[in-house]
């Protein structure tokens, strides 16, 4: 009977360990990046993006020329309408320059 109880307890712990998300994954889902998109004449907008690698669509027609990201522990990739890929965050000096200026269509951020 003892052997059965111990085996059942070990099996239950193994199932719980597999079902529980890892601490790093939980942090990634709860962590976000603040991205500020800037265009001509002081126009701009700011978005909060989850830092879990999810690609987020952006619906804004502002032609973006500069991007800043924070906090320093994230790295973001911003994809432009005309094919640009701009990287910002971590140790890269702000602002990231978009060349040529164009609307941003999607973004993905990661904790680094």
Secondary structure, DSSP 4 states (H G I P E B T S, - for coil): -HHHHHHHHHHHHHHHHHHSPPHHHHHHHH-EEEEEEE-GGG-EEEEEEESBS--EE------EEEEEEESTTEEEEEEETTS-EEEEETTSPSSEEEEEEE-EEEEEEEE-
